[in-house]
Amino acid sequence: MSGINVLLDEISPYQSRRVVVECDSRTTAAYLLDARGRIRVPVWLANHEPAPASDEEGGSFEGRAPLMPEAYTKHPQGLPRFDPSALRAVWFEEGDGVALVDEQGLLAVIPGWAEADSGLPGYAREAVGRSAYAWELDSVRGHLWPRVVHAEAYWDWRRAAGAWRGVQRTVLGHLNRRVGEPGHYWDVSDGHPPLLRLSERPPTAERPFTVLSTVGMCGQRMPTLDRYMADTSRHARVELALATTMPAHRAARIFRWIGAFPWRAVTWFGTGHTVKWLDNPEDRAMRGEAGAVLLLEDPVPLAAAGTGQAPPDLSGLTFQGDPVRWLWIVPITRPEHLFAKEHDSAALVEKLSAEGRGWVLG
């Protein structure tokens, strides 16, 4: 529309979300967009002219931001327009949600679980009660404000000199103690968060396979967990590992897409999850017939096949108070992926074990 002023336009640190704040002659609204530019969540911020007595817009943002009905706004007569120089975005550590702050403090919060299609808009300071356009912020400020403070502190820490090296030292030290001496070390990130490296642990006399492990995934919590559980701490931080008898540099190629996947796709990884293999020409040779991967914290049920060895115990690491869980990558075929979706991952593990499938790639 003509006459719309963009007050703020910012992409998340993980490049997977974008927040835009727009003002026209009537209203100001914020929009959370996905990586393709599609609006996921619109949220009304303020009226700039008198509010209508009832909803004249039919509960939707079609072409322009609606006027909030008078019963759902603190200032039915409208507010002056916001100063764009005072607006800033604070992205949550997970990258799935964002807060908007101005000179008066918290203006709005769009949590990671908000979704317009489900009738869950963001929270706005000027909103009263719950409408299709925004929910009241005041009633949840005590819960959300600590998350905003944590998010600001987190990104301040990430920008500080030595922050990444601290993550690196922590994970590498743990791997040295649990798995043994390191071999090659690769950069598998693309220059912006999450920063990721890959550590090789060559075979030993006691272990006939190489262990490849990410270094750095645990440096940021995974997105969307608060949609599914109240206490996210036990599941928030992971690293990925792969056991293989293939040349390490070939097997390592899988990590170029899967290591950053949770933050790029805005999802989370847990034990038993299956992930469709992205069609990446550079790792097509090593994947063979695999069409997906199965992630297992404990692949012991598959240890009887293949080498017959259980994986090294990688438990015991914590980061910023959260336990770090290592998930082992087990390539599976497309039919096996569909089987897991139709039944569950436990049934798939039982099936693979009965077929003599191991957990070591090679």
C-alpha positions as a Markdown table, in Angstrom:
| # | Residue | x | y | z |
|---|---|---|---|---|
| 1 | Met | 0.0 | 0.0 | 0.0 |
| 2 | Ser | 1.1 | 3.6 | -0.6 |
| 3 | Gly | 1.6 | 5.7 | 2.5 |
| 4 | Ile | 3.1 | 2.9 | 4.6 |
| 5 | Asn | 6.3 | 3.8 | 6.5 |
| 6 | Val | 8.6 | 1.0 | 7.6 |
| 7 | Leu | 9.8 | 1.8 | 11.1 |
| 8 | Leu | 12.0 | -1.3 | 11.6 |
| 9 | Asp | 13.1 | -4.2 | 9.4 |
| 10 | Glu | 15.5 | -6.7 | 10.8 |
| 11 | Ile | 16.5 | -10.3 | 10.0 |
| 12 | Ser | 17.2 | -12.7 | 12.9 |
| 13 | Pro | 20.8 | -13.8 | 13.6 |
| 14 | Tyr | 20.0 | -17.3 | 12.2 |
| 15 | Gln | 18.6 | -15.8 | 9.0 |
| 16 | Ser | 15.4 | -17.7 | 9.4 |
| 17 | Arg | 13.0 | -15.0 | 10.7 |
| 18 | Arg | 12.4 | -11.3 | 9.9 |
| 19 | Val | 10.5 | -8.7 | 11.8 |
| 20 | Val | 9.0 | -5.7 | 10.1 |
| 21 | Val | 7.2 | -2.8 | 11.8 |
| 22 | Glu | 5.0 | -0.7 | 9.6 |
| 23 | Cys | 2.9 | 2.4 | 10.2 |
| 24 | Asp | 0.2 | 4.0 | 8.0 |
| 25 | Ser | -2.1 | 6.9 | 8.8 |
| 26 | Arg | -4.3 | 4.7 | 11.0 |
| 27 | Thr | -2.3 | 2.1 | 12.8 |
| 28 | Thr | 1.1 | 0.6 | 13.5 |
| 29 | Ala | 1.7 | -3.2 | 13.3 |
| 30 | Ala | 4.5 | -5.7 | 13.5 |
| 31 | Tyr | 4.9 | -8.7 | 11.3 |
| 32 | Leu | 7.0 | -11.8 | 11.9 |
| 33 | Leu | 8.0 | -13.4 | 8.5 |
| 34 | Asp | 9.7 | -16.6 | 7.7 |
| 35 | Ala | 12.8 | -17.1 | 5.5 |
| 36 | Arg | 10.6 | -17.0 | 2.4 |
| 37 | Gly | 9.0 | -13.7 | 3.3 |
| 38 | Arg | 5.7 | -15.2 | 4.3 |
| 39 | Ile | 3.9 | -13.6 | 7.2 |
| 40 | Arg | 3.7 | -16.0 | 10.1 |
| 41 | Val | 2.4 | -13.6 | 12.8 |
| 42 | Pro | 1.0 | -10.1 | 12.4 |
| 43 | Val | 0.4 | -8.2 | 15.7 |
| 44 | Trp | -1.3 | -4.8 | 16.1 |
| 45 | Leu | 0.7 | -2.3 | 18.1 |
| 46 | Ala | -1.4 | 0.9 | 18.3 |
| 47 | Asn | -4.2 | 2.9 | 16.7 |
| 48 | His | -3.4 | 6.5 | 15.6 |
| 49 | Glu | -7.0 | 7.6 | 15.2 |
| 50 | Pro | -10.1 | 6.9 | 17.3 |
| 51 | Ala | -11.0 | 3.2 | 17.6 |
| 52 | Pro | -14.2 | 1.8 | 16.2 |
| 53 | Ala | -16.9 | 0.6 | 18.6 |
| 54 | Ser | -16.6 | -2.9 | 17.1 |
| 55 | Asp | -14.4 | -4.9 | 14.8 |
| 56 | Glu | -14.8 | -3.5 | 11.3 |
| 57 | Glu | -12.1 | -5.7 | 9.7 |
| 58 | Gly | -13.4 | -9.2 | 10.2 |
| 59 | Gly | -10.5 | -10.3 | 12.4 |
| 60 | Ser | -7.9 | -10.2 | 9.6 |
| 61 | Phe | -4.9 | -8.3 | 8.3 |
| 62 | Glu | -5.9 | -8.1 | 4.7 |
| 63 | Gly | -4.0 | -5.4 | 2.7 |
| 64 | Arg | -3.5 | -3.2 | 5.8 |
| 65 | Ala | -3.3 | -3.4 | 9.5 |
| 66 | Pro | -6.8 | -3.1 | 11.2 |
| 67 | Leu | -7.9 | -0.6 | 13.7 |
| 68 | Met | -8.3 | -2.2 | 17.2 |
| 69 | Pro | -11.9 | -2.0 | 18.5 |
| 70 | Glu | -12.2 | 0.4 | 21.5 |
| 71 | Ala | -12.8 | -2.4 | 24.0 |
| 72 | Tyr | -9.3 | -3.9 | 23.3 |
| 73 | Thr | -7.1 | -0.9 | 23.4 |
| 74 | Lys | -5.8 | 1.2 | 26.4 |
| 75 | His | -6.1 | 4.4 | 24.3 |
| 76 | Pro | -9.4 | 4.3 | 22.3 |
| 77 | Gln | -8.7 | 7.9 | 21.1 |
| 78 | Gly | -5.4 | 6.8 | 19.5 |
| 79 | Leu | -1.7 | 7.4 | 20.2 |
| 80 | Pro | 1.0 | 9.5 | 18.4 |
| 81 | Arg | 3.1 | 7.6 | 16.0 |
| 82 | Phe | 6.1 | 5.8 | 17.3 |
| 83 | Asp | 9.6 | 7.2 | 16.9 |
| 84 | Pro | 11.5 | 4.7 | 14.6 |
| 85 | Ser | 14.9 | 5.8 | 16.1 |
| 86 | Ala | 13.7 | 4.5 | 19.5 |
| 87 | Leu | 12.5 | 1.1 | 18.2 |
| 88 | Arg | 14.7 | -2.0 | 18.4 |
| 89 | Ala | 14.3 | -5.7 | 18.1 |
| 90 | Val | 15.6 | -8.2 | 20.7 |
| 91 | Trp | 15.7 | -11.8 | 19.2 |
| 92 | Phe | 15.3 | -14.7 | 21.6 |
| 93 | Glu | 18.4 | -17.0 | 21.9 |
| 94 | Glu | 16.4 | -19.7 | 20.0 |
| 95 | Gly | 15.8 | -17.3 | 17.1 |
| 96 | Asp | 12.1 | -18.2 | 16.8 |
| 97 | Gly | 10.6 | -15.2 | 18.7 |
| 98 | Val | 11.3 | -11.5 | 19.1 |
| 99 | Ala | 10.6 | -8.6 | 21.4 |
| 100 | Leu | 10.1 | -5.0 | 20.4 |
| 101 | Val | 11.4 | -2.4 | 22.8 |
| 102 | Asp | 11.1 | 1.4 | 22.7 |
| 103 | Glu | 12.0 | 4.3 | 25.1 |
| 104 | Gln | 9.1 | 3.2 | 27.4 |
| 105 | Gly | 10.3 | -0.4 | 27.6 |
| 106 | Leu | 8.6 | -3.5 | 26.3 |
| 107 | Leu | 6.3 | -2.7 | 23.4 |
| 108 | Ala | 5.5 | -6.1 | 22.1 |
| 109 | Val | 6.5 | -9.8 | 22.2 |
| 110 | Ile | 6.0 | -12.3 | 19.4 |
| 111 | Pro | 6.9 | -15.7 | 21.0 |
| 112 | Gly | 8.1 | -18.6 | 19.0 |
| 113 | Trp | 4.8 | -20.4 | 19.5 |
| 114 | Ala | 2.6 | -17.6 | 18.1 |
| 115 | Glu | 0.9 | -18.4 | 14.8 |
| 116 | Ala | -1.8 | -16.4 | 13.0 |
| 117 | Asp | -3.4 | -19.5 | 11.5 |
| 118 | Ser | -3.9 | -20.9 | 15.0 |
| 119 | Gly | -5.4 | -17.7 | 16.3 |
| 120 | Leu | -2.3 | -17.0 | 18.5 |
| 121 | Pro | -1.1 | -13.4 | 17.8 |
| 122 | Gly | 1.7 | -11.7 | 19.7 |
| 123 | Tyr | 1.4 | -9.6 | 22.8 |
| 124 | Ala | 1.2 | -5.8 | 22.7 |
| 125 | Arg | 1.6 | -3.2 | 25.4 |
| 126 | Glu | -1.4 | -1.2 | 24.2 |
| 127 | Ala | -3.7 | -4.2 | 24.0 |
| 128 | Val | -6.4 | -5.0 | 26.5 |
| 129 | Gly | -7.7 | -8.6 | 26.8 |
| 130 | Arg | -7.4 | -11.0 | 23.9 |
| 131 | Ser | -8.4 | -10.1 | 20.4 |
| 132 | Ala | -7.6 | -11.6 | 17.0 |
| 133 | Tyr | -5.1 | -8.7 | 16.5 |
| 134 | Ala | -3.1 | -8.8 | 19.7 |
| 135 | Trp | -3.1 | -10.2 | 23.2 |
| 136 | Glu | -2.6 | -8.1 | 26.4 |
| 137 | Leu | 1.0 | -7.9 | 27.4 |
| 138 | Asp | 0.6 | -6.6 | 30.9 |
| 139 | Ser | -0.8 | -10.0 | 32.3 |
| 140 | Val | 2.3 | -11.9 | 31.0 |
| 141 | Arg | 5.0 | -9.3 | 31.4 |
| 142 | Gly | 6.4 | -11.0 | 34.5 |
| 143 | His | 6.9 | -14.2 | 32.6 |
| 144 | Leu | 8.2 | -12.7 | 29.3 |
| 145 | Trp | 10.4 | -9.9 | 30.6 |
| 146 | Pro | 13.1 | -12.2 | 32.0 |
| 147 | Arg | 13.3 | -13.9 | 28.6 |
| 148 | Val | 13.9 | -10.6 | 27.0 |
| 149 | Val | 16.6 | -9.7 | 29.5 |
| 150 | His | 18.2 | -13.1 | 29.0 |
| 151 | Ala | 18.1 | -12.6 | 25.2 |
| 152 | Glu | 19.9 | -9.3 | 25.4 |
| 153 | Ala | 22.5 | -10.7 | 27.7 |
| 154 | Tyr | 22.9 | -13.7 | 25.5 |
| 155 | Trp | 23.6 | -11.7 | 22.3 |
| 156 | Asp | 25.9 | -9.4 | 24.2 |
| 157 | Trp | 27.9 | -12.4 | 25.3 |
| 158 | Arg | 28.0 | -13.8 | 21.8 |
| 159 | Arg | 29.4 | -10.6 | 20.5 |
| 160 | Ala | 32.1 | -10.5 | 23.1 |
| 161 | Ala | 35.6 | -11.5 | 22.3 |
| 162 | Gly | 36.3 | -15.1 | 23.3 |
| 163 | Ala | 32.7 | -16.2 | 23.5 |
| 164 | Trp | 33.0 | -18.7 | 20.7 |
| 165 | Arg | 36.4 | -19.9 | 21.9 |
| 166 | Gly | 34.8 | -20.7 | 25.3 |
| 167 | Val | 32.1 | -22.9 | 23.6 |
| 168 | Gln | 34.8 | -24.6 | 21.6 |
| 169 | Arg | 37.1 | -25.3 | 24.5 |
| 170 | Thr | 34.2 | -26.7 | 26.6 |
| 171 | Val | 33.0 | -29.2 | 24.0 |
| 172 | Leu | 36.5 | -30.2 | 22.7 |
| 173 | Gly | 37.7 | -30.8 | 26.3 |
| 174 | His | 34.7 | -33.1 | 26.9 |
| 175 | Leu | 35.3 | -35.0 | 23.7 |
| 176 | Asn | 39.0 | -35.4 | 24.6 |
| 177 | Arg | 38.1 | -37.0 | 27.9 |
| 178 | Arg | 35.2 | -39.2 | 26.6 |
| 179 | Val | 36.4 | -40.3 | 23.1 |
| 180 | Gly | 40.1 | -39.8 | 22.9 |
| 181 | Glu | 42.6 | -37.9 | 20.9 |
| 182 | Pro | 41.3 | -35.6 | 18.1 |
| 183 | Gly | 42.1 | -35.8 | 14.4 |
| 184 | His | 40.9 | -33.4 | 11.7 |
| 185 | Tyr | 38.8 | -30.3 | 12.6 |
| 186 | Trp | 36.5 | -28.7 | 10.0 |
| 187 | Asp | 34.4 | -25.5 | 9.8 |
| 188 | Val | 30.9 | -26.5 | 8.8 |
| 189 | Ser | 29.1 | -23.2 | 9.3 |
| 190 | Asp | 28.4 | -20.4 | 6.9 |
| 191 | Gly | 29.8 | -17.4 | 8.7 |
| 192 | His | 26.8 | -16.5 | 10.9 |
| 193 | Pro | 25.2 | -18.1 | 13.9 |
| 194 | Pro | 25.1 | -20.9 | 14.7 |
| 195 | Leu | 28.9 | -21.2 | 14.4 |
| 196 | Leu | 29.7 | -24.8 | 14.0 |
| 197 | Arg | 32.8 | -27.0 | 13.8 |
| 198 | Leu | 33.3 | -30.7 | 13.3 |
| 199 | Ser | 35.8 | -32.8 | 15.3 |
| 200 | Glu | 37.2 | -36.2 | 14.1 |
| 201 | Arg | 38.2 | -38.9 | 16.6 |
| 202 | Pro | 40.0 | -41.5 | 14.5 |
| 203 | Pro | 39.7 | -45.3 | 15.2 |
| 204 | Thr | 41.7 | -46.8 | 18.0 |
| 205 | Ala | 42.7 | -50.4 | 19.0 |
| 206 | Glu | 39.6 | -50.6 | 21.0 |
| 207 | Arg | 37.3 | -48.8 | 18.6 |
| 208 | Pro | 37.3 | -49.8 | 14.9 |
| 209 | Phe | 35.3 | -46.7 | 13.8 |
| 210 | Thr | 35.8 | -43.0 | 13.5 |
| 211 | Val | 33.6 | -40.7 | 15.7 |
| 212 | Leu | 32.6 | -37.4 | 14.1 |
| 213 | Ser | 31.0 | -34.8 | 16.4 |
| 214 | Thr | 29.7 | -31.3 | 16.0 |
| 215 | Val | 31.3 | -28.6 | 18.2 |
| 216 | Gly | 29.1 | -25.6 | 18.9 |
| 217 | Met | 25.5 | -26.6 | 18.5 |
| 218 | Cys | 25.1 | -26.5 | 22.3 |
| 219 | Gly | 26.1 | -22.8 | 22.2 |
| 220 | Gln | 22.5 | -21.8 | 21.5 |
| 221 | Arg | 19.2 | -23.3 | 22.6 |
| 222 | Met | 17.1 | -24.9 | 19.9 |
| 223 | Pro | 13.8 | -23.3 | 18.8 |
| 224 | Thr | 10.2 | -24.1 | 19.4 |
| 225 | Leu | 10.6 | -26.3 | 22.5 |
| 226 | Asp | 8.2 | -24.2 | 24.5 |
| 227 | Arg | 5.4 | -25.2 | 22.2 |
| 228 | Tyr | 5.7 | -28.8 | 23.5 |
| 229 | Met | 6.9 | -28.7 | 27.1 |
| 230 | Ala | 6.9 | -26.5 | 30.1 |
| 231 | Asp | 10.5 | -27.3 | 31.2 |
| 232 | Thr | 12.7 | -27.0 | 28.1 |
| 233 | Ser | 16.1 | -27.2 | 29.9 |
| 234 | Arg | 16.6 | -31.0 | 29.5 |
| 235 | His | 16.1 | -30.9 | 25.8 |
| 236 | Ala | 17.4 | -27.4 | 24.7 |
| 237 | Arg | 21.0 | -28.1 | 23.9 |
| 238 | Val | 22.4 | -30.9 | 21.7 |
| 239 | Glu | 25.5 | -31.9 | 19.7 |
| 240 | Leu | 25.3 | -34.5 | 16.9 |
| 241 | Ala | 27.7 | -37.4 | 16.4 |
| 242 | Leu | 28.2 | -40.0 | 13.7 |
| 243 | Ala | 30.2 | -43.2 | 13.9 |
| 244 | Thr | 31.6 | -44.4 | 10.5 |
| 245 | Thr | 34.2 | -46.7 | 8.9 |
| 246 | Met | 34.1 | -44.5 | 5.7 |
| 247 | Pro | 36.8 | -41.9 | 5.0 |
| 248 | Ala | 36.1 | -39.2 | 7.5 |
| 249 | His | 36.2 | -36.4 | 5.0 |
| 250 | Arg | 33.4 | -38.0 | 3.0 |
| 251 | Ala | 31.1 | -38.8 | 5.9 |
| 252 | Ala | 31.7 | -35.3 | 7.3 |
| 253 | Arg | 29.7 | -33.7 | 4.5 |
| 254 | Ile | 26.4 | -34.5 | 6.1 |
| 255 | Phe | 27.1 | -32.0 | 8.9 |
| 256 | Arg | 27.1 | -29.1 | 6.5 |
| 257 | Trp | 23.3 | -29.2 | 6.3 |
| 258 | Ile | 22.2 | -31.0 | 9.4 |
| 259 | Gly | 24.3 | -29.2 | 12.0 |
| 260 | Ala | 22.5 | -25.8 | 11.5 |
| 261 | Phe | 19.2 | -27.4 | 10.6 |
| 262 | Pro | 17.2 | -26.7 | 13.8 |
| 263 | Trp | 17.9 | -22.9 | 13.5 |
| 264 | Arg | 17.5 | -22.7 | 9.8 |
| 265 | Ala | 14.2 | -24.7 | 9.7 |
| 266 | Val | 13.1 | -23.4 | 13.2 |
| 267 | Thr | 12.6 | -26.7 | 14.8 |
| 268 | Trp | 14.3 | -29.0 | 17.4 |
| 269 | Phe | 16.1 | -32.3 | 17.5 |
| 270 | Gly | 15.4 | -35.0 | 20.1 |
| 271 | Thr | 16.0 | -38.7 | 20.4 |
| 272 | Gly | 13.8 | -40.7 | 18.0 |
| 273 | His | 13.3 | -37.8 | 15.6 |
| 274 | Thr | 13.7 | -38.5 | 11.9 |
| 275 | Val | 14.9 | -35.8 | 9.5 |
| 276 | Lys | 14.5 | -36.0 | 5.7 |
| 277 | Trp | 17.9 | -35.8 | 4.0 |
| 278 | Leu | 18.3 | -32.6 | 2.1 |
| 279 | Asp | 19.2 | -33.2 | -1.5 |
| 280 | Asn | 22.8 | -32.0 | -1.4 |
| 281 | Pro | 25.0 | -33.0 | -4.4 |
| 282 | Glu | 28.2 | -32.9 | -2.3 |
| 283 | Asp | 27.1 | -35.7 | 0.0 |
| 284 | Arg | 25.1 | -37.7 | -2.4 |
| 285 | Ala | 27.9 | -40.2 | -2.9 |
| 286 | Met | 28.2 | -41.0 | 0.8 |
| 287 | Arg | 24.5 | -41.2 | 1.5 |
| 288 | Gly | 23.8 | -44.2 | -0.8 |
| 289 | Glu | 20.2 | -45.2 | -0.6 |
| 290 | Ala | 19.6 | -43.2 | 2.6 |
| 291 | Gly | 16.7 | -40.7 | 2.3 |
| 292 | Ala | 16.6 | -39.6 | 5.9 |
| 293 | Val | 18.4 | -39.9 | 9.2 |
| 294 | Leu | 17.3 | -41.2 | 12.6 |
| 295 | Leu | 18.6 | -39.4 | 15.7 |
| 296 | Leu | 19.2 | -41.6 | 18.7 |
| 297 | Glu | 20.6 | -40.6 | 22.1 |
| 298 | Asp | 21.2 | -44.3 | 22.8 |
| 299 | Pro | 21.8 | -46.5 | 19.7 |
| 300 | Val | 22.7 | -49.5 | 21.9 |
| 301 | Pro | 19.7 | -51.6 | 20.6 |
| 302 | Leu | 21.4 | -51.5 | 17.2 |
| 303 | Ala | 24.9 | -52.3 | 18.5 |
| 304 | Ala | 24.5 | -56.0 | 18.2 |
| 305 | Ala | 24.7 | -55.6 | 14.4 |
| 306 | Gly | 27.7 | -54.2 | 12.6 |
| 307 | Thr | 30.7 | -53.8 | 14.9 |
| 308 | Gly | 28.9 | -55.1 | 17.9 |
| 309 | Gln | 30.2 | -52.1 | 19.9 |
| 310 | Ala | 28.2 | -49.6 | 21.9 |
| 311 | Pro | 28.9 | -45.9 | 21.4 |
| 312 | Pro | 31.2 | -44.0 | 23.7 |
| 313 | Asp | 29.5 | -42.4 | 26.7 |
| 314 | Leu | 29.2 | -38.7 | 25.9 |
| 315 | Ser | 27.0 | -37.8 | 28.8 |
| 316 | Gly | 28.0 | -35.4 | 31.6 |
| 317 | Leu | 28.5 | -32.0 | 29.8 |
| 318 | Thr | 26.4 | -29.0 | 30.8 |
| 319 | Phe | 26.4 | -25.6 | 29.2 |
| 320 | Gln | 25.0 | -22.5 | 30.9 |
| 321 | Gly | 23.2 | -24.7 | 33.3 |
| 322 | Asp | 21.5 | -27.0 | 30.7 |
| 323 | Pro | 22.6 | -30.6 | 30.1 |
| 324 | Val | 24.0 | -31.3 | 26.6 |
| 325 | Arg | 22.7 | -34.4 | 24.9 |
| 326 | Trp | 24.5 | -36.1 | 22.1 |
| 327 | Leu | 22.3 | -37.5 | 19.3 |
| 328 | Trp | 23.8 | -40.2 | 17.1 |
| 329 | Ile | 23.0 | -40.0 | 13.4 |
| 330 | Val | 21.8 | -43.3 | 11.8 |
| 331 | Pro | 21.0 | -43.0 | 8.1 |
| 332 | Ile | 17.8 | -44.7 | 7.0 |
| 333 | Thr | 16.0 | -45.2 | 3.7 |
| 334 | Arg | 13.0 | -43.4 | 2.5 |
| 335 | Pro | 10.7 | -46.4 | 3.2 |
| 336 | Glu | 12.1 | -46.6 | 6.7 |
| 337 | His | 11.4 | -42.9 | 7.2 |
| 338 | Leu | 7.8 | -43.4 | 6.2 |
| 339 | Phe | 7.6 | -46.5 | 8.5 |
| 340 | Ala | 8.7 | -44.3 | 11.5 |
| 341 | Lys | 6.1 | -41.7 | 10.6 |
| 342 | Glu | 3.3 | -44.3 | 10.4 |
| 343 | His | 4.3 | -46.1 | 13.6 |
| 344 | Asp | 7.0 | -44.5 | 15.7 |
| 345 | Ser | 10.8 | -44.4 | 16.1 |
| 346 | Ala | 10.8 | -47.1 | 18.7 |
| 347 | Ala | 9.1 | -49.5 | 16.3 |
| 348 | Leu | 11.6 | -48.5 | 13.6 |
| 349 | Val | 14.5 | -49.3 | 15.9 |
| 350 | Glu | 13.0 | -52.6 | 16.8 |
| 351 | Lys | 12.6 | -53.4 | 13.0 |
| 352 | Leu | 16.2 | -52.3 | 12.2 |
| 353 | Ser | 17.6 | -54.4 | 15.0 |
| 354 | Ala | 15.6 | -57.5 | 13.9 |
| 355 | Glu | 17.0 | -56.9 | 10.4 |
| 356 | Gly | 20.6 | -56.8 | 11.7 |
| 357 | Arg | 21.1 | -53.1 | 10.9 |
| 358 | Gly | 23.9 | -51.5 | 12.9 |
| 359 | Trp | 24.4 | -47.8 | 13.9 |
| 360 | Val | 27.8 | -47.3 | 12.4 |
| 361 | Leu | 27.9 | -45.9 | 8.8 |
| 362 | Gly | 30.1 | -47.8 | 6.5 |
